[in-house]
């Protein structure tokens, strides 16, 4: 491949990058719209890091993971080509890097980082996988797809609120017809999810950190911290599709200067685990020597990389610290007994440990929940439950006819249920708090929960109360755990009726 062909191939690569980014955004919006579909979950099913973390934690193979085999095959054949051609986050970093190149030049005078700086990503990879093996899922904090999808879900509410505000301001003005037409066209692409998701700031902060690394160096996240890139680099260490020659020419530093990932070592050697086949070095080669070809690489005669071994050991230690903390019941962040109002998505029930092992905190279920019922959990059960989805009826009820979270879950942590099966697996049951419920406390009528109960035969019944007004009572055998009663309770703050875990129901329930 000559320099001319390399230049044309770069434009092809850019088109592929933008196409993959557009596909992710479309699938994300498709999954969060009223239309059924797999949405952004397809990306996670092709993500070998996510599927490997779920496999190590759960010790079982899910059929949902079979698309990841294609990604593994791609890595074995072409190394980190995924990072340079397909990764949507990498595409956004490339665009951001073009906008911030002036800052890097002024701040760092385009100085390159030391070679050791590329090694922490292997430590992060080791930490994530070892932690998953011990039952602590950290992959959702560092996987590029998770970072992007969770941030998109966190950014949806302000986008919707902004569009609504602009449309409202335009009412009665000369631009109202144009504004209404634009709003109608944008409405299918705006999230229907109401309210802000819990811990939205953490999702945005993680993505902001990724973009901040770009200010330190081109593709800083991909070079120094991305565990998925590290995994692809390991898969492609002896990949047959490679850039040749295997080192930069003597007296010429053009290849090293043009490489976004810093794939060339100080002595000119090309590190296969860093090369993304972006073709920048091919297009810029004035001697027409750089090219891409299929060739079985020879085993390296270089001495063992002791520095990498030290970093991998550091990764194991890094995984051990949160892993031990998460499993010490007396530690502040250790695994704790779930509170009675910690509800998981439909079908999970009280199987918290199995659910937390398989859940990779990708955020796909949160983004797709149309009523805003699913939110990220904090430290309710310790570090082991951080960012895992929980059902929060006070913020949003679970639509009895919706099964999107199970349909979208890329690892099977949330089981796929039909609408009929969902009613047989309630996430919790409603319990009336007689210390808060209005007609139990004073002679005032309030049956809002009974009126909004979606069950045909009403899971909330009317009964004689301590005063002249009727009071609501729960027929536990009919409750489907949707949470509408808790959502619509007119009390400020805590509701007079709420869902509780099945394993914490009072004896009379």
C-alpha positions as CSV (number, residue, x, y, z in Angstrom):
1,X,0.0,0.0,0.0
2,X,1.6,3.2,-1.1
3,X,1.3,6.6,0.5
4,X,-1.4,7.6,-2.0
5,X,-3.4,4.5,-1.2
6,X,-2.8,5.1,2.5
7,X,-4.3,8.6,2.2
8,X,-7.4,7.2,0.6
9,X,-7.6,4.5,3.2
10,X,-7.5,7.1,5.9
11,X,-10.6,8.7,4.5
12,X,-12.2,5.2,4.4
13,X,-11.3,4.7,8.0
14,X,-12.8,8.0,9.0
15,X,-16.0,7.1,7.2
16,X,-16.1,3.8,9.0
17,X,-15.5,5.5,12.3
18,X,-18.3,8.0,11.8
19,X,-20.6,5.3,10.6
20,X,-20.0,3.2,13.7
21,X,-20.5,6.2,16.0
22,X,-23.8,7.0,14.2
23,X,-24.8,3.4,14.6
24,X,-24.2,3.5,18.3
25,X,-26.2,6.7,18.7
26,X,-29.0,5.3,16.6
27,X,-29.1,2.1,18.6
28,X,-29.0,4.0,21.9
29,X,-31.9,6.1,20.9
30,X,-33.7,3.1,19.4
31,X,-33.4,1.2,22.7
32,X,-34.7,4.2,24.6
33,X,-37.6,4.9,22.3
34,X,-41.0,3.4,22.3
35,X,-40.0,0.9,19.7
36,X,-38.8,-2.5,20.9
37,X,-35.3,-3.6,20.0
38,X,-31.9,-4.6,21.3
39,X,-30.6,-1.0,21.2
40,X,-27.1,-0.3,22.4
41,X,-26.9,-3.7,24.1
42,X,-25.6,-5.1,20.8
43,X,-22.4,-3.2,21.3
44,X,-21.9,-4.8,24.7
45,X,-22.6,-8.3,23.3
46,X,-19.7,-7.7,20.9
47,X,-17.5,-6.4,23.7
48,X,-15.1,-9.2,24.8
49,X,-14.1,-7.4,28.0
50,X,-17.6,-7.1,29.2
51,X,-18.4,-10.7,28.4
52,X,-15.2,-12.0,29.9
53,X,-15.8,-10.1,33.1
54,X,-19.3,-11.5,33.3
55,X,-18.0,-15.0,32.6
56,X,-15.3,-14.8,35.3
57,X,-17.8,-13.5,37.9
58,X,-20.7,-15.9,37.2
59,X,-18.7,-19.0,36.1
60,X,-21.3,-19.7,33.4
61,X,-21.5,-19.1,29.7
62,X,-24.5,-17.2,28.3
63,X,-25.7,-17.6,24.7
64,X,-25.9,-13.8,24.7
65,X,-22.1,-13.7,24.6
66,X,-21.6,-15.5,21.3
67,X,-21.2,-12.2,19.3
68,X,-18.0,-11.5,21.4
69,X,-16.3,-14.4,19.6
70,X,-16.3,-12.3,16.4
71,X,-14.6,-9.5,18.3
72,X,-12.0,-12.0,19.6
73,X,-11.4,-13.3,16.1
74,X,-10.9,-9.7,14.8
75,X,-8.4,-9.1,17.6
76,X,-6.5,-12.3,16.8
77,X,-6.3,-11.3,13.1
78,X,-5.7,-7.6,13.2
79,X,-4.8,-6.6,16.8
80,X,-6.1,-3.2,17.9
81,X,-7.8,-2.4,14.6
82,X,-11.1,-2.1,16.6
83,X,-9.6,0.9,18.5
84,X,-8.6,2.7,15.3
85,X,-11.5,1.9,13.0
86,X,-14.6,1.0,15.1
87,X,-14.6,2.2,18.7
88,X,-17.2,5.1,19.0
89,X,-15.4,6.5,22.0
90,X,-12.2,6.5,20.1
91,X,-13.9,8.4,17.3
92,X,-15.1,11.1,19.7
93,X,-11.6,11.4,21.1
94,X,-10.2,11.9,17.6
95,X,-12.7,14.7,17.1
96,X,-12.0,16.2,20.5
97,X,-8.3,15.9,19.9
98,X,-8.5,18.0,16.7
99,X,-10.2,20.7,18.7
100,X,-7.7,20.6,21.6
101,X,-4.4,20.1,19.6
102,X,-3.5,23.7,20.1
103,X,-3.7,23.3,23.9
104,X,-1.3,20.3,23.8
105,X,1.1,22.1,21.7
106,X,1.1,25.2,24.0
107,X,1.2,23.2,27.2
108,X,3.5,20.3,26.4
109,X,5.2,21.4,23.1
110,X,4.1,18.1,21.7
111,X,6.4,16.2,24.0
112,X,5.6,12.5,24.1
113,X,5.0,10.6,27.3
114,X,7.5,8.1,28.6
115,X,7.2,4.5,27.3
116,X,6.2,3.3,30.8
117,X,3.0,5.4,30.7
118,X,1.4,2.9,28.3
119,X,1.6,0.1,30.9
120,X,-1.1,1.2,33.4
121,X,-3.8,0.0,31.0
122,X,-2.6,-3.5,31.5
123,X,-2.7,-3.1,35.2
124,X,-6.3,-1.8,34.9
125,X,-7.2,-4.8,32.8
126,X,-5.7,-7.2,35.3
127,X,-7.5,-5.4,38.2
128,X,-10.8,-5.6,36.4
129,X,-10.6,-9.3,35.5
130,X,-9.2,-10.4,38.9
131,X,-11.9,-8.4,40.7
132,X,-14.6,-10.0,38.5
133,X,-13.1,-13.4,39.3
134,X,-13.5,-12.5,43.0
135,X,-17.1,-11.4,42.6
136,X,-16.6,-7.6,42.3
137,X,-17.6,-6.0,39.0
138,X,-15.5,-3.0,38.2
139,X,-15.7,-3.3,34.4
140,X,-18.6,-0.8,34.1
141,X,-16.3,2.0,35.5
142,X,-13.7,1.6,32.7
143,X,-15.2,-0.1,29.7
144,X,-15.4,2.4,26.9
145,X,-19.0,1.4,25.9
146,X,-20.2,1.6,29.4
147,X,-18.6,5.0,29.9
148,X,-20.3,6.3,26.8
149,X,-23.8,4.8,27.2
150,X,-24.0,5.8,30.9
151,X,-23.0,9.4,30.0
152,X,-25.5,9.5,27.1
153,X,-28.2,8.4,29.5
154,X,-27.2,11.0,32.1
155,X,-27.2,13.7,29.4
156,X,-30.7,12.8,28.1
157,X,-32.8,14.7,30.7
158,X,-31.1,18.1,30.2
159,X,-31.4,17.7,26.4
160,X,-35.1,17.0,26.7
161,X,-35.5,19.9,29.2
162,X,-33.6,22.3,27.0
163,X,-35.7,21.4,24.0
164,X,-38.9,21.8,26.0
165,X,-37.7,25.2,27.3
166,X,-36.9,26.5,23.8
167,X,-40.2,25.3,22.5
168,X,-42.0,27.0,25.4
169,X,-40.2,30.3,24.9
170,X,-41.1,30.4,21.2
171,X,-44.8,30.2,21.9
172,X,-46.6,33.3,20.7
173,X,-43.6,34.6,18.8
174,X,-42.9,34.9,15.1
175,X,-40.7,31.8,15.1
176,X,-43.4,29.6,16.8
177,X,-44.3,27.7,13.6
178,X,-40.7,26.9,12.8
179,X,-40.0,26.1,16.4
180,X,-42.9,23.7,16.6
181,X,-41.9,22.0,13.4
182,X,-38.3,21.6,14.6
183,X,-39.5,20.2,18.0
184,X,-41.8,17.7,16.3
185,X,-38.9,16.5,14.1
186,X,-36.6,16.2,17.2
187,X,-39.1,14.6,19.5
188,X,-38.5,11.0,18.3
189,X,-34.8,11.5,19.1
190,X,-35.4,12.9,22.6
191,X,-35.6,10.5,25.5
192,X,-39.0,9.8,27.0
193,X,-37.4,9.1,30.4
194,X,-38.5,11.6,33.0
195,X,-36.2,13.1,35.6
196,X,-32.5,12.8,36.2
197,X,-31.0,9.4,36.8
198,X,-29.4,8.8,40.2
199,X,-25.6,9.3,40.3
200,X,-25.8,11.0,36.8
201,X,-22.9,13.2,37.9
202,X,-20.7,10.2,38.4
203,X,-21.4,8.9,34.9
204,X,-20.6,12.3,33.4
205,X,-17.5,12.7,35.6
206,X,-16.0,9.4,34.4
207,X,-16.4,10.4,30.8
208,X,-15.1,13.9,31.4
209,X,-12.0,12.2,32.9
210,X,-11.5,10.3,29.7
211,X,-11.7,13.5,27.6
212,X,-9.4,15.3,30.0
213,X,-6.7,12.7,29.3
214,X,-6.8,13.9,25.7
215,X,-5.3,17.2,26.9
216,X,-2.2,15.3,28.1
217,X,-1.6,13.4,24.9
218,X,-3.2,12.3,21.7
219,X,-5.6,9.4,22.5
220,X,-4.4,9.6,26.1
221,X,-7.2,7.3,27.3
222,X,-6.5,4.7,24.7
223,X,-2.7,4.8,25.3
224,X,-2.6,4.8,29.1
225,X,-5.9,3.6,30.6
226,X,-8.3,1.7,28.3
227,X,-8.5,-2.0,29.4
228,X,-10.4,-3.0,26.3
229,X,-7.6,-1.7,24.2
230,X,-5.1,-3.6,26.4
231,X,-7.1,-6.8,25.8
232,X,-7.2,-6.3,22.0
233,X,-3.4,-5.5,22.2
234,X,-2.8,-8.9,23.9
235,X,-5.0,-10.7,21.4
236,X,-3.2,-9.2,18.5
237,X,0.4,-9.6,19.7
238,X,1.0,-12.1,16.9
239,X,-1.8,-11.0,14.5
240,X,-1.0,-11.7,10.8
241,X,-2.3,-8.4,9.6
242,X,0.4,-5.9,10.5
243,X,2.1,-2.7,9.6
244,X,5.5,-3.2,8.0
245,X,8.4,-2.6,8.4
246,X,8.4,-3.5,12.1
247,X,10.5,-0.5,13.0
248,X,10.9,3.1,11.8
249,X,13.7,3.7,9.3
250,X,17.1,4.9,10.6
251,X,17.3,8.7,10.7
252,X,13.6,9.2,10.0
253,X,11.2,9.9,12.8
254,X,8.1,10.6,10.7
255,X,6.3,7.4,11.7
256,X,6.8,8.0,15.4
257,X,5.7,11.6,15.1
258,X,2.5,10.7,13.2
259,X,1.4,7.8,15.5
260,X,-1.5,8.8,17.7
261,X,-1.0,5.8,20.0
262,X,2.7,6.2,20.5
263,X,3.2,2.6,19.1
264,X,6.9,3.2,18.3
265,X,9.4,2.7,21.1
266,X,12.3,5.0,21.6
267,X,14.6,2.6,19.6
268,X,12.2,2.6,16.7
269,X,10.5,-0.8,17.3
270,X,6.8,-1.0,16.5
271,X,4.9,-2.4,19.5
272,X,2.2,-4.6,18.1
273,X,0.0,-4.2,21.2
274,X,-0.2,-0.5,20.6
275,X,-0.7,-0.3,16.8
276,X,-4.3,0.4,15.7
277,X,-3.6,0.2,11.9
278,X,-4.8,3.8,11.6
279,X,-2.6,4.2,8.5
280,X,-1.3,7.6,9.4
281,X,2.3,6.4,9.2
282,X,1.6,4.8,5.8
283,X,0.0,7.9,4.3
284,X,2.8,10.1,5.6
285,X,5.7,7.9,4.5
286,X,7.7,9.9,1.9
287,X,9.8,6.8,1.0
288,X,6.8,4.6,0.3
289,X,8.2,1.9,2.6
290,X,5.5,1.8,5.2
291,X,2.6,-0.6,4.2
292,X,0.1,-3.0,5.7
293,X,0.3,-6.7,4.8
294,X,-0.6,-10.2,6.0
295,X,2.4,-11.9,7.3
296,X,3.0,-14.3,10.2
297,X,5.2,-12.3,12.5
298,X,8.3,-14.0,13.9
299,X,8.6,-14.5,17.7
300,X,10.3,-11.6,19.3
301,X,13.9,-12.1,20.4
302,X,13.7,-9.2,22.8
303,X,14.3,-9.9,26.5
304,X,11.3,-10.2,28.8
305,X,9.6,-6.9,29.6
306,X,10.2,-6.8,33.3
307,X,8.5,-3.4,33.6
308,X,5.3,-4.9,32.2
309,X,5.4,-7.7,34.7
310,X,5.7,-5.2,37.5
311,X,2.7,-3.4,36.2
312,X,0.6,-6.6,36.0
313,X,1.6,-7.4,39.6
314,X,0.5,-3.9,40.5
315,X,-2.8,-4.5,38.8
316,X,-3.3,-7.7,40.8
317,X,-2.6,-5.7,44.0
318,X,-4.9,-2.9,42.8
319,X,-7.7,-5.5,42.3
320,X,-7.1,-7.0,45.7
321,X,-7.7,-3.9,47.7
322,X,-11.3,-3.2,46.6
323,X,-11.9,-6.9,46.4
324,X,-11.1,-7.5,50.0
325,X,-12.9,-4.3,51.0
326,X,-16.0,-5.4,49.2
327,X,-16.2,-8.8,50.9
328,X,-15.5,-7.7,54.5
329,X,-18.9,-7.3,56.1
330,X,-17.5,-4.9,58.8
331,X,-15.7,-2.6,56.4
332,X,-17.4,0.7,55.5
333,X,-17.5,-0.3,51.9
334,X,-17.9,-4.0,52.4
335,X,-20.7,-6.3,51.4
336,X,-23.7,-5.5,53.5
337,X,-27.2,-6.8,54.0
338,X,-29.6,-5.2,51.4
339,X,-32.0,-2.7,52.9
340,X,-35.7,-3.6,52.7
341,X,-36.3,-1.0,49.9
342,X,-33.4,-2.1,47.7
343,X,-35.3,-3.5,44.7
344,X,-33.7,-5.0,41.6
345,X,-35.1,-5.1,38.1
346,X,-38.0,-7.4,37.3
347,X,-37.1,-11.1,37.4
348,X,-34.0,-10.7,39.6
349,X,-35.9,-11.0,42.9
350,X,-33.8,-11.3,46.0
351,X,-30.9,-13.0,44.2
352,X,-28.5,-10.1,44.8
353,X,-25.2,-11.9,44.7
354,X,-25.9,-13.8,41.5
355,X,-27.2,-10.5,39.9
356,X,-24.2,-8.5,41.0
357,X,-21.8,-11.1,39.7
358,X,-23.3,-11.0,36.2
359,X,-24.3,-7.3,36.0
360,X,-21.5,-5.3,34.3
361,X,-23.0,-1.9,35.0
362,X,-23.3,-1.0,31.4
363,X,-26.3,1.3,31.8
364,X,-28.3,-0.1,28.9
365,X,-31.3,-0.9,31.1
366,X,-31.2,2.6,32.7
367,X,-31.2,4.3,29.4
368,X,-34.1,2.2,28.1
369,X,-36.5,2.5,31.0
370,X,-39.4,4.6,29.7
371,X,-40.7,5.6,33.1
372,X,-37.4,6.4,34.8
373,X,-37.9,3.6,37.3
374,X,-34.3,2.2,37.1
375,X,-31.5,4.1,38.6
376,X,-27.8,3.5,39.6
377,X,-27.3,2.3,43.1
378,X,-24.7,3.8,45.4
379,X,-23.2,1.9,48.3
380,X,-26.5,0.4,49.6
381,X,-24.8,-3.0,49.8
382,X,-21.2,-1.8,49.8
383,X,-18.7,-1.4,46.9
384,X,-19.9,-4.6,45.3
385,X,-23.2,-2.9,44.4
386,X,-21.9,0.4,43.1
387,X,-23.7,1.6,39.9
388,X,-25.8,-1.6,39.8
389,X,-29.4,-0.9,38.7
390,X,-32.1,-0.6,41.3
391,X,-35.8,0.0,41.0
392,X,-36.8,3.3,42.6
393,X,-40.6,3.5,42.5
394,X,-40.7,6.9,44.1
395,X,-38.9,8.3,41.1
396,X,-40.7,6.2,38.5
397,X,-43.0,3.2,38.4
398,X,-42.3,0.0,36.4
399,X,-44.7,-0.2,33.5
400,X,-46.4,-3.6,33.7
401,X,-46.3,-4.0,30.0
402,X,-42.6,-3.2,29.5
403,X,-39.9,-5.8,29.3
404,X,-37.1,-3.7,27.8
405,X,-34.6,-4.0,30.6
406,X,-34.5,-7.8,30.3
407,X,-34.5,-7.6,26.5
408,X,-31.6,-5.2,26.5
409,X,-29.4,-6.7,29.2
410,X,-26.3,-7.9,27.3
411,X,-25.2,-10.5,29.9
412,X,-28.4,-12.0,31.1
413,X,-28.2,-10.5,34.6
414,X,-31.8,-9.3,34.1
415,X,-33.7,-12.3,32.8
416,X,-35.7,-12.0,29.6
417,X,-39.4,-12.3,30.6
418,X,-42.6,-12.0,28.7
419,X,-45.3,-9.6,30.0
420,X,-47.1,-12.6,31.6
421,X,-44.0,-14.0,33.2
422,X,-43.1,-10.6,34.6
423,X,-46.2,-10.4,36.7
424,X,-45.2,-13.7,38.3
425,X,-41.8,-12.4,39.3
426,X,-42.5,-9.1,41.2
427,X,-39.4,-7.1,42.2
428,X,-41.1,-6.4,45.6
429,X,-44.5,-6.1,47.2
430,X,-46.4,-3.1,48.4
431,X,-46.6,-2.4,52.2
432,X,-48.6,0.4,53.8
433,X,-46.8,2.5,56.4
434,X,-49.6,3.3,58.9
435,X,-47.4,5.9,60.5
436,X,-47.5,8.0,57.3
437,X,-50.7,7.0,55.3
438,X,-53.2,9.8,55.6
439,X,-56.5,8.0,56.3
440,X,-54.8,5.9,58.9
441,X,-53.6,9.0,60.8
442,X,-56.5,11.4,60.5
443,X,-60.1,11.6,59.3
444,X,-59.2,12.5,55.7
445,X,-59.9,10.6,52.5
446,X,-57.0,9.5,50.4
447,X,-57.2,6.5,48.1
448,X,-54.9,7.7,45.3
449,X,-52.9,4.4,45.5
450,X,-56.0,2.3,45.0
451,X,-57.2,4.4,42.1
452,X,-53.9,4.2,40.2
453,X,-53.3,0.4,40.8
454,X,-53.0,-1.0,37.3
455,X,-54.0,-4.6,38.3
456,X,-57.5,-5.4,36.9
457,X,-58.8,-6.8,40.1
458,X,-56.9,-4.2,42.2
459,X,-54.1,-5.3,44.4
460,X,-55.1,-2.4,46.7
461,X,-58.5,-2.8,48.3
462,X,-60.7,-0.5,50.3
463,X,-61.5,-1.3,53.9
464,X,-63.0,0.4,57.0
465,X,-60.5,2.6,58.8
466,X,-60.1,3.9,62.3
467,X,-62.0,7.0,61.4
468,X,-65.0,7.5,59.2
469,X,-62.9,7.3,55.9
470,X,-62.0,4.1,54.1
471,X,-58.4,3.1,54.1
472,X,-56.3,1.2,51.6
473,X,-55.1,-2.4,52.3
474,X,-52.8,-4.5,50.1
475,X,-53.9,-7.9,48.7
476,X,-50.4,-9.3,48.5
477,X,-51.4,-12.2,46.3
478,X,-52.4,-9.8,43.6
479,X,-49.5,-7.3,43.8
480,X,-47.2,-7.3,40.8
481,X,-44.6,-5.0,42.3
482,X,-45.0,-2.2,39.7
483,X,-44.6,0.6,42.3
484,X,-47.4,2.9,40.8
485,X,-48.9,3.2,44.3
486,X,-45.6,4.5,45.7
487,X,-45.0,6.8,42.8
488,X,-48.4,8.5,43.0
489,X,-48.7,8.8,46.8
490,X,-49.4,12.5,47.4
491,X,-47.2,12.8,50.5
492,X,-44.1,14.9,50.4
493,X,-40.9,12.9,50.9
494,X,-41.4,9.2,51.9
495,X,-44.6,7.6,50.6
496,X,-47.3,6.2,52.8
497,X,-47.1,3.0,50.7
498,X,-43.9,1.5,49.3
499,X,-42.4,-1.6,47.8
500,X,-40.2,-3.7,50.0
501,X,-38.0,-6.7,49.2
502,X,-39.7,-10.1,49.2
503,X,-37.3,-11.4,51.7
504,X,-38.1,-8.6,54.2
505,X,-41.9,-8.8,54.2
506,X,-43.6,-8.5,57.6
507,X,-45.2,-11.7,58.8
508,X,-48.7,-10.4,58.3
509,X,-47.9,-9.8,54.6
